[in-house]
Amino acid sequence: MRLVLVRHAEAAESARGRCYGSLDVGLSARGMRQRALLADALARDPVSSVVSSPRIRALETARPIAERHGLDVRAEPELQELDFGELEGRTYDEIAASMPVLYAEWMTRPTRVRFPGGECYADLARRSLRAVGALRDEFTGRTVVVVTHGGVVRAVLADALGITDDRIFRLAVDPASRTVVEWVDDVPLVVALNDRA
């Protein structure tokens, strides 16, 4: 399978400086332009399915891509971003002031933190890889576009490259970027990373 991982386009201004993993925010004006460019860039690819996180910013990014191919967007809850639980919607400054110990751990060991009422990175990685495995079974030999979030893209790449959790933030995953992984005889091959062309 050829998996085109797309990080959603730029989120609305209201999300900047806030935790917004499971929080539903739409796209900024720039994000709306980015999604059109993504649809153009993927228009010639032989896409069999467009699968998206159910978050609004991902769905808004996925729709023009699917429309170009005469497809519907299939929402997949396991491909959504990390759930920050009680921290959702709060600013980083608020979190640093009210939960300094958690904040310090998050800034120094981000993949080890379990967020109160939410998830830890291992939860995100487990569900993301399960979803990608199911897509590989369903779409063997075909191209699938998955519109998702930075955490999910990093989890898939870490698994493909054998990277340890503490090194995932060495992988750049910008908004509206494409990362492509192909499997050859069950061996993953990363053929593009953070492509913003």
GIHU-V253032 format. One record per pair of residues at least 6 apart in sequence whose C-alpha atoms are under 6 Angstrom apart, sorted by the first residue. I is the first residue (numbers start at 1). J is the second residue. D is the distance in whole Angstrom. If there is no record, write none. Layout:
# GIHU-V253032
i=I j=J d=D
i=I j=J d=D
This chain:
# GIHU-V253032
i=1 j=140 d=5
i=1 j=141 d=5
i=1 j=142 d=5
i=1 j=143 d=6
i=1 j=182 d=6
i=1 j=183 d=6
i=2 j=143 d=5
i=2 j=181 d=6
i=2 j=182 d=4
i=3 j=143 d=6
i=3 j=144 d=5
i=3 j=180 d=6
i=3 j=181 d=5
i=4 j=145 d=5
i=4 j=179 d=6
i=4 j=180 d=5
i=5 j=146 d=5
i=5 j=178 d=6
i=5 j=179 d=5
i=6 j=146 d=6
i=6 j=147 d=5
i=6 j=177 d=6
i=6 j=178 d=5
i=7 j=147 d=6
i=7 j=148 d=5
i=7 j=149 d=5
i=7 j=150 d=6
i=7 j=175 d=5
i=7 j=176 d=5
i=7 j=177 d=6
i=8 j=58 d=5
i=8 j=61 d=6
i=8 j=148 d=6
i=8 j=175 d=6
i=8 j=176 d=5
i=9 j=31 d=5
i=9 j=34 d=6
i=9 j=175 d=5
i=9 j=176 d=4
i=10 j=27 d=6
i=10 j=28 d=6
i=10 j=31 d=4
i=10 j=175 d=5
i=11 j=26 d=6
i=11 j=27 d=4
i=11 j=28 d=5
i=12 j=26 d=6
i=12 j=27 d=5
i=12 j=28 d=4
i=17 j=91 d=6
i=18 j=89 d=6
i=18 j=90 d=5
i=18 j=91 d=4
i=18 j=92 d=6
i=19 j=88 d=5
i=19 j=89 d=5
i=19 j=90 d=6
i=20 j=88 d=6
i=20 j=89 d=6
i=21 j=81 d=5
i=21 j=82 d=5
i=21 j=83 d=5
i=22 j=83 d=5
i=24 j=55 d=6
i=24 j=56 d=6
i=25 j=57 d=6
i=26 j=56 d=5
i=26 j=57 d=5
i=27 j=57 d=6
i=35 j=61 d=5
i=39 j=64 d=6
i=39 j=65 d=4
i=47 j=143 d=5
i=47 j=144 d=6
i=48 j=143 d=6
i=48 j=144 d=6
i=49 j=144 d=5
i=50 j=66 d=6
i=50 j=73 d=5
i=50 j=145 d=5
i=50 j=146 d=6
i=51 j=73 d=6
i=51 j=74 d=5
i=51 j=75 d=6
i=51 j=146 d=5
i=52 j=75 d=5
i=52 j=76 d=6
i=52 j=146 d=6
i=52 j=147 d=5
i=52 j=148 d=6
i=53 j=75 d=6
i=53 j=76 d=5
i=53 j=77 d=6
i=53 j=79 d=5
i=53 j=80 d=5
i=53 j=148 d=5
i=54 j=75 d=5
i=54 j=77 d=6
i=58 j=147 d=6
i=58 j=148 d=6
i=62 j=147 d=6
i=66 j=72 d=6
i=78 j=127 d=5
i=78 j=128 d=6
i=79 j=128 d=5
i=81 j=149 d=6
i=82 j=124 d=6
i=83 j=118 d=5
i=83 j=119 d=5
i=84 j=115 d=5
i=84 j=118 d=5
i=85 j=115 d=6
i=85 j=116 d=6
i=85 j=117 d=4
i=85 j=118 d=4
i=86 j=116 d=6
i=86 j=117 d=6
i=96 j=103 d=5
i=106 j=113 d=6
i=111 j=121 d=5
i=113 j=120 d=6
i=114 j=120 d=4
i=125 j=155 d=5
i=150 j=173 d=6
i=154 j=168 d=6
i=160 j=188 d=6
i=173 j=194 d=5
i=177 j=194 d=5
i=177 j=195 d=5
i=177 j=196 d=5
i=178 j=194 d=5
i=178 j=195 d=5
i=179 j=192 d=5
i=179 j=193 d=4
i=179 j=194 d=5
i=180 j=190 d=6
i=180 j=191 d=6
i=180 j=192 d=5
i=181 j=189 d=6
i=181 j=190 d=4
i=181 j=191 d=6
i=182 j=188 d=6
i=182 j=189 d=5
i=183 j=189 d=6
